[in-house]
């Protein structure tokens, strides 16, 4: 079935402009028609509020030339507690937030990214700003509650059957504070289904590059997540059947690929994860029945592949790690380990991988660290080069 195509550009297009407003107008127009494709011309588009994806609407840029640049962050302390289930906040500096602005509301004590609210201002009334959704967790004045224009550059909430292709997200990290990836990201999806993210770039975002939570059947293919403040690619919160293929996660502040809680029946293949501040790939809480194959994990500060420390029965069980190149991971502080398996992890196949070290002190290098509570870890046909110990029960050699 042929659907409507709308062109957006800074000139010579059906809708012209250089901000998120014109992009959102095209998306919403096609959503009202039951779907279609928005084609965006080259240029830098200033994103002052999250671009919201809609069911059935495909977004396609010009390869390497369509850039969404996040605005500088505006911040204000709250002037009253922002209570759970309210749909408004009161700010000390309300003039910094206008209808249409996307915001994050939180307290200083909230460390986990689940417990912040990301919403859009829909109306103003004195120093009160009304929101399009309710507040998820109370932000108290006594805990330095505040609001800021931190938001996903592109977001998709409860949408399905769409794609995102050839968009460069420029995160403007220097002018935005760090945000957790469970509710924010350069590209962020929540409770989305059947979404394809292809040939996109997320760089310099002060948080996760691509994050998607509570999703099903998400494909991330041939994307670059480079130099972001958080993780490169972060599927989590019960995501099922995701495919991450042909992607490059490099020089991010935390893990290159972070498989979060309850990611199951998924595939990571033909990816490169290098030079990240934590591990090349991290997997943990109830992340089961996943396949990690034909990737390269190198020069990460922690480990090439890290199975996190989970109690029984919440380990990353029934996973396969095969045909990967894992080289020169580690540091003096974290040890030099190709694959580290912690906690009560069980029933994992590690086969046909090449684990090597060239840059680390030879007397400190370990191919696979299998800690005391891990069980039924099956190693087959792995190639160890430059490893003082092929396997060991600790992350450091005695």
C-alpha positions as CSV (number, residue, x, y, z in Angstrom):
1,X,0.0,0.0,0.0
2,X,1.5,3.3,-1.1
3,X,1.6,6.0,1.5
4,X,2.1,9.8,1.4
5,X,5.6,11.2,1.3
6,X,6.3,14.7,2.7
7,X,9.6,16.5,2.2
8,X,11.1,18.8,4.8
9,X,14.1,21.0,4.2
10,X,15.6,24.4,4.8
11,X,14.7,25.3,1.3
12,X,13.0,23.7,-1.8
13,X,10.7,21.4,0.2
14,X,7.0,21.1,1.0
15,X,7.6,22.2,4.6
16,X,10.6,24.5,5.2
17,X,12.4,25.4,8.4
18,X,15.4,24.6,10.5
19,X,14.0,23.5,13.9
20,X,12.2,20.6,15.4
21,X,8.9,22.4,14.8
22,X,8.8,21.7,11.1
23,X,10.0,18.1,11.5
24,X,7.3,17.5,14.1
25,X,4.6,19.1,11.9
26,X,5.4,16.7,9.1
27,X,5.4,13.7,11.4
28,X,2.0,14.6,12.9
29,X,0.5,15.4,9.6
30,X,1.3,12.0,8.2
31,X,0.2,10.3,11.5
32,X,-3.2,11.8,10.9
33,X,-3.3,10.3,7.5
34,X,-2.5,6.8,8.8
35,X,1.3,6.9,8.1
36,X,3.8,7.7,5.5
37,X,7.4,8.9,5.1
38,X,9.0,12.2,6.1
39,X,12.1,12.9,4.0
40,X,14.4,15.5,5.5
41,X,16.9,17.4,3.5
42,X,20.5,18.2,4.5
43,X,21.3,20.8,7.0
44,X,21.6,21.4,10.8
45,X,18.2,21.4,12.5
46,X,18.1,23.0,16.0
47,X,16.2,20.7,18.3
48,X,14.7,22.7,21.2
49,X,12.2,19.9,22.1
50,X,12.2,16.2,21.5
51,X,11.1,15.0,18.1
52,X,8.3,12.5,18.8
53,X,7.9,9.5,16.5
54,X,4.5,8.3,15.7
55,X,3.1,4.9,14.7
56,X,3.4,4.2,11.0
57,X,5.5,7.3,10.2
58,X,9.0,6.7,8.8
59,X,11.7,9.4,9.2
60,X,14.5,9.4,6.6
61,X,17.3,11.9,6.3
62,X,20.0,12.6,3.7
63,X,22.9,10.3,4.4
64,X,25.5,12.0,6.6
65,X,24.0,15.5,6.0
66,X,20.8,15.6,8.1
67,X,21.9,16.7,11.6
68,X,19.6,17.2,14.6
69,X,21.5,19.3,17.1
70,X,20.3,19.5,20.7
71,X,19.8,22.9,22.3
72,X,21.8,24.1,25.3
73,X,20.2,23.1,28.6
74,X,18.1,25.5,30.6
75,X,17.8,24.7,34.3
76,X,15.7,26.0,37.2
77,X,15.1,24.9,40.8
78,X,11.6,24.0,41.6
79,X,9.6,26.5,43.6
80,X,7.2,23.8,45.0
81,X,7.4,20.0,45.3
82,X,6.6,18.3,42.1
83,X,4.4,15.5,43.4
84,X,3.9,12.1,41.9
85,X,0.8,11.9,39.6
86,X,0.7,15.7,39.2
87,X,0.8,17.0,35.7
88,X,2.5,20.3,36.4
89,X,5.6,21.9,38.1
90,X,6.3,25.2,39.6
91,X,9.7,26.8,38.8
92,X,11.8,29.5,40.3
93,X,12.6,30.6,36.7
94,X,9.5,29.8,34.8
95,X,10.5,32.0,31.8
96,X,13.0,29.3,30.8
97,X,10.3,26.9,29.9
98,X,7.7,27.5,27.2
99,X,4.8,25.4,25.8
100,X,6.3,22.9,23.5
101,X,9.5,22.5,25.5
102,X,10.5,19.0,26.6
103,X,11.8,18.8,30.2
104,X,13.3,16.4,32.8
105,X,12.1,16.8,36.4
106,X,14.1,15.2,39.1
107,X,15.8,15.5,42.5
108,X,19.5,15.4,43.3
109,X,19.1,12.2,45.3
110,X,17.6,10.2,42.4
111,X,20.4,8.2,40.9
112,X,18.6,5.6,38.9
113,X,17.2,6.7,35.6
114,X,13.8,5.0,36.1
115,X,12.8,7.6,38.7
116,X,12.9,10.8,36.7
117,X,10.1,12.3,34.6
118,X,10.5,13.3,31.0
119,X,7.5,15.3,29.7
120,X,6.5,18.2,27.4
121,X,5.2,21.6,28.6
122,X,1.7,22.1,27.1
123,X,0.6,25.3,28.9
124,X,1.8,28.1,31.2
125,X,0.0,29.8,34.1
126,X,2.1,32.2,36.1
127,X,5.1,30.3,37.4
128,X,3.3,27.0,36.9
129,X,3.9,24.9,33.8
130,X,1.4,22.2,32.8
131,X,2.6,18.9,31.3
132,X,1.4,16.3,28.8
133,X,1.9,13.4,31.3
134,X,1.9,12.9,35.0
135,X,5.0,13.0,37.2
136,X,6.5,9.6,37.8
137,X,8.2,10.3,41.1
138,X,8.0,13.2,43.5
139,X,10.8,15.7,43.3
140,X,11.1,17.4,46.6
141,X,12.5,20.9,47.4
142,X,14.2,19.3,50.4
143,X,16.1,17.1,47.9
144,X,17.0,20.0,45.6
145,X,14.3,19.2,43.1
146,X,14.8,20.9,39.7
147,X,13.7,21.0,36.1
148,X,15.8,21.2,33.0
149,X,15.5,21.0,29.2
150,X,17.3,17.7,29.1
151,X,15.4,15.3,26.8
152,X,15.9,12.7,24.1
153,X,16.6,14.4,20.8
154,X,14.4,11.8,19.1
155,X,11.8,9.8,21.1
156,X,9.2,7.3,20.5
157,X,6.6,6.4,23.2
158,X,4.2,3.6,22.7
159,X,4.5,3.7,19.0
160,X,5.0,0.9,16.4
161,X,5.7,0.0,12.8
162,X,8.1,2.8,11.9
163,X,11.7,3.4,11.0
164,X,14.4,6.0,11.5
165,X,17.2,6.2,8.9
166,X,20.1,8.5,8.0
167,X,19.8,10.9,10.9
168,X,22.8,12.3,12.7
169,X,22.1,13.3,16.3
170,X,24.5,15.9,17.6
171,X,24.1,15.9,21.4
172,X,25.9,19.1,22.3
173,X,27.4,17.5,25.4
174,X,29.3,20.5,26.4
175,X,26.1,22.5,27.1
176,X,24.0,19.7,28.7
177,X,24.4,17.9,32.0
178,X,24.6,14.1,32.3
179,X,21.3,12.1,32.1
180,X,20.6,8.5,32.9
181,X,19.6,6.3,29.9
182,X,16.5,4.6,31.3
183,X,14.4,7.7,30.4
184,X,16.7,9.7,28.1
185,X,19.0,9.1,25.2
186,X,20.1,10.6,21.9
187,X,17.4,8.3,20.4
188,X,15.0,6.9,23.0
189,X,12.1,4.4,22.7
190,X,9.6,3.4,25.4
191,X,7.1,0.6,25.0
192,X,7.6,0.6,21.3
193,X,7.2,-2.3,18.9
194,X,8.6,-3.1,15.5
195,X,11.0,-0.2,15.0
196,X,14.0,-0.1,12.7
197,X,16.8,2.3,13.5
198,X,19.2,2.2,10.5
199,X,22.4,4.0,9.5
200,X,22.0,6.7,12.2
201,X,24.7,8.4,14.1
202,X,24.5,9.6,17.7
203,X,27.5,11.5,18.9
204,X,28.4,13.8,21.8
205,X,25.1,13.3,23.7
206,X,25.6,13.6,27.5
207,X,23.9,10.3,28.2
208,X,23.3,7.1,26.2
209,X,23.5,7.2,22.5
210,X,20.5,4.8,21.7
211,X,18.3,3.6,24.5
212,X,15.1,1.6,24.4
213,X,13.1,0.3,27.3
214,X,10.1,-2.1,27.6
215,X,10.2,-2.7,23.8
216,X,9.8,-5.6,21.4
217,X,11.3,-6.3,18.0
218,X,13.6,-3.3,17.8
219,X,16.3,-3.5,15.1
220,X,19.4,-1.3,15.4
221,X,21.5,-1.7,12.3
222,X,24.7,0.0,11.0
223,X,24.5,2.8,13.5
224,X,27.4,4.7,15.1
225,X,27.3,5.8,18.8
226,X,30.4,7.8,19.4
227,X,31.7,9.9,22.2
228,X,28.5,10.0,24.3
229,X,28.6,10.6,28.0
230,X,26.8,7.4,28.9
231,X,26.4,4.0,27.2
232,X,26.6,3.6,23.4
233,X,23.5,1.3,22.9
234,X,21.3,0.4,25.8
235,X,18.4,-2.1,25.4
236,X,16.6,-2.8,28.7
237,X,13.6,-3.1,30.9
238,X,12.2,-6.4,29.5
239,X,13.0,-5.8,25.9
240,X,12.4,-8.9,23.7
241,X,13.8,-9.9,20.4
242,X,16.1,-7.0,19.7
243,X,18.7,-7.2,17.0
244,X,21.8,-5.0,17.2
245,X,23.9,-5.6,14.0
246,X,26.8,-3.9,12.2
247,X,27.0,-1.0,14.8
248,X,30.0,0.9,16.1
249,X,30.1,1.9,19.8
250,X,33.3,3.9,20.4
251,X,34.7,6.2,23.0
252,X,31.5,6.4,25.1
253,X,31.8,7.2,28.8
254,X,30.3,4.0,30.1
255,X,29.7,0.6,28.3
256,X,29.7,0.4,24.6
257,X,26.7,-2.0,24.5
258,X,24.8,-2.3,27.8
259,X,22.3,-5.2,27.8
260,X,20.2,-4.1,30.8
261,X,17.4,-5.9,32.7
262,X,15.4,-8.8,31.2
263,X,16.7,-8.4,27.6
264,X,15.8,-11.8,26.2
265,X,15.9,-13.8,22.9
266,X,18.1,-11.2,21.2
267,X,21.1,-10.9,19.0
268,X,24.2,-8.8,18.9
269,X,26.4,-9.4,15.8
270,X,29.0,-7.9,13.6
271,X,29.4,-4.9,15.9
272,X,32.5,-3.1,17.0
273,X,32.8,-1.7,20.6
274,X,36.1,0.0,21.3
275,X,37.7,2.5,23.6
276,X,34.7,2.8,26.0
277,X,35.1,3.9,29.6
278,X,33.6,0.7,31.0
279,X,33.1,-2.7,29.1
280,X,32.7,-3.5,25.4
281,X,29.5,-5.4,26.2
282,X,27.8,-5.7,29.6
283,X,25.0,-8.3,30.4
284,X,23.3,-9.1,33.6
285,X,19.9,-9.2,35.4
286,X,17.7,-11.9,33.8
287,X,19.2,-11.3,30.4
288,X,18.7,-14.8,29.0
289,X,18.7,-16.7,25.7
290,X,20.8,-14.1,23.8
291,X,23.5,-14.6,21.2
292,X,26.6,-12.4,21.0
293,X,28.6,-13.4,17.9
294,X,31.1,-12.1,15.3
295,X,31.8,-8.8,17.2
296,X,35.0,-7.0,18.0
297,X,35.5,-5.8,21.6
298,X,38.8,-4.0,22.1
299,X,40.6,-1.4,24.1
300,X,37.8,-0.9,26.6
301,X,38.8,0.2,30.1
302,X,37.0,-2.6,31.9
303,X,36.4,-5.9,30.1
304,X,35.6,-7.0,26.6
305,X,32.5,-8.9,27.7
306,X,31.2,-8.5,31.3
307,X,28.6,-10.8,33.0
308,X,27.5,-8.7,35.9
309,X,27.3,-9.8,39.6
310,X,23.7,-11.1,40.0
311,X,22.2,-13.4,42.7
312,X,20.5,-16.6,41.8
313,X,18.2,-16.9,39.9
314,X,18.7,-13.5,38.3
315,X,21.9,-14.2,36.4
316,X,22.5,-13.8,32.7
317,X,21.8,-17.4,32.0
318,X,21.5,-19.5,28.8
319,X,23.5,-17.1,26.6
320,X,26.0,-17.8,23.8
321,X,29.2,-15.8,23.1
322,X,30.8,-17.0,19.9
323,X,33.2,-16.1,17.1
324,X,34.2,-12.7,18.7
325,X,37.5,-10.9,18.6
326,X,38.3,-9.7,22.2
327,X,41.5,-7.9,22.5
328,X,43.5,-5.5,24.7
329,X,40.7,-4.8,27.2
330,X,41.4,-3.7,30.8
331,X,43.4,-1.3,32.9
332,X,45.7,-1.2,35.9
333,X,42.7,-0.4,38.1
334,X,40.2,-3.0,36.7
335,X,42.7,-5.7,35.7
336,X,43.2,-7.2,32.2
337,X,40.5,-9.7,31.5
338,X,38.9,-10.6,28.2
339,X,35.6,-12.0,29.5
340,X,34.7,-11.7,33.2
341,X,31.8,-13.8,34.6
342,X,30.5,-12.8,38.0
343,X,27.6,-13.8,40.2
344,X,25.4,-16.8,39.9
345,X,25.6,-17.0,36.1
346,X,25.0,-20.4,34.6
347,X,24.5,-22.3,31.4
348,X,26.7,-20.0,29.1
349,X,28.5,-21.2,26.0
350,X,31.7,-19.4,25.2
351,X,33.2,-20.8,22.0
352,X,35.3,-20.0,19.0
353,X,36.4,-16.6,20.3
354,X,39.9,-15.1,19.9
355,X,41.0,-13.5,23.2
356,X,44.3,-11.6,23.0
357,X,46.6,-9.0,24.7
358,X,49.4,-7.1,23.1
359,X,49.4,-3.9,25.2
360,X,48.9,-5.2,28.8
361,X,51.5,-6.4,31.3
362,X,51.9,-10.1,30.3
363,X,51.9,-11.4,33.9
364,X,48.5,-9.8,34.6
365,X,46.4,-11.0,31.6
366,X,43.5,-13.4,31.9
367,X,41.4,-14.8,29.0
368,X,38.2,-15.7,30.9
369,X,37.6,-15.0,34.6
370,X,34.9,-17.4,35.9
371,X,34.2,-16.5,39.5
372,X,33.3,-18.9,42.3
373,X,29.5,-19.0,42.0
374,X,29.2,-19.3,38.2
375,X,28.2,-22.7,37.0
376,X,28.0,-24.7,33.8
377,X,30.2,-22.2,31.8
378,X,31.2,-24.2,28.7
379,X,34.4,-23.1,26.9
380,X,35.1,-24.6,23.5
381,X,37.6,-24.0,20.8
382,X,38.7,-20.5,22.0
383,X,42.0,-19.1,20.9
384,X,44.1,-17.4,23.7
385,X,47.0,-15.2,22.7
386,X,49.1,-13.2,25.1
387,X,47.1,-14.5,28.1
388,X,49.1,-15.4,31.2
389,X,46.1,-17.5,32.3
390,X,43.5,-18.9,29.9
391,X,41.0,-19.1,32.8
392,X,41.1,-17.9,36.4
393,X,38.7,-17.6,39.3
394,X,39.6,-14.0,40.1
395,X,40.0,-10.8,38.0
396,X,43.6,-10.5,39.1
397,X,46.3,-13.2,39.1
398,X,47.7,-14.2,42.5
